[in-house]
């Protein structure tokens, strides 16, 4: 289903110069307007506010300071939104999360620059990649271990396949002094310039591969809010020292690899670290995705405030007590540590809270608060998902809204019959 979704871009590419009102800043009018716009649609209903999406897309461009942005598809999972974003000047290419997804996105008439963000062991997908010259020219695999190259060779040996494009994933976490230790996510085993250079040389020795890129994702900066509460001073201290260390180490890694071969791209960053990463002269592109649809996990940052572009609504189906309103469904809990922060956030009516002993339930979610006393069966409650892309796994489509009216519908991956991960 195509709606011809187009996003406005300002001359300067910045959100601050959009020159339009920001209706989402007034909760008392914004969320009721979504209720009115979707009143004839059955719950659960998911929406994307086109104006909020455009605001976020322009704001990311401002924050990236002219460095091209590669769109993280895992944080979108809607082809129409991906295409509309890539049509904006300043966006280029996709960072995909599985090879099957990459093959689908890069198919005939599709996206011609797809980097796989994670290594793959999908033999069937590798075989499909190796059987198609065009797909092989459009997709770059992510590697950090010689065994990953062996796996490709076992599916289709060199000489019987197109050249497979590769990028090295190097660890961007911080090995902090004790007692802090490892700060960041557990990704690549390659950490030092020497380790990355050694692996790059191994790749260069192998037939049937071309080393074209390098990626280093600083999750401890990009994915950790620094305006969330009492721990903020410590988080900022960690991010400052981690950033200083990474600036030096990433530069050394890039120099080491470039002494062996030229690279098409050096990728880094995420929604939460665009200012930092785009200032690193060794980086040629940054990645962002979460900042487009803006799950509530990205509310807690000093440097930016995204618009709540994506949201979903559930209907009240019972009132077990006057101060409790129960909606049908709601257990759309985000991946990551099993913390309260991973729950959907009720945003309208305001001041509604989940019950500590039930949380967000598979088939029902009770919500308590003064506003619940005013709610009746059939009333609509709005939520924001913790993460930007995972909501798309729960619905077949987003209803596109602009100026308080539904203007179209965009299918999610799920709505197109795809379930990649």
ABEGO torsion letter per residue (X at the ends): XBAGBBBBBBAAGBAAAAGBBBAAABAAAAAAAAAAAAAABBOBBBBBBAAAAAAAAAAAAAAAGGBBBBBBAAAAGBAAAAAAAAABBGBBEBBBABAAAAAAAABBGBBABBBBABBBABAAAAAAAAABAAAAAABBBBBABAAAAAAAAAABBBGABBBBBBBBBBBABBBBBOAAEBBEBBBBABABAAAAAAAAAAAAABBGBBBABBBBBBAAAAABBABAEAAAAAAAAAAAAAAAAAAAAAAAAAAAAAAABBBABBBBEBAAAAAAAAABAABABBBBAAAAAGBAAAABBAABBBBBABBBBBBBABBABAABBBBBEGBBBBBEBBBAAABBBBAOBBGBBBBAAAEBBAABBBBBEAAAAABBBGBBBBBBBABAAAAAAABABBBBBBGGBBAEBBBBAAAAGBBAX
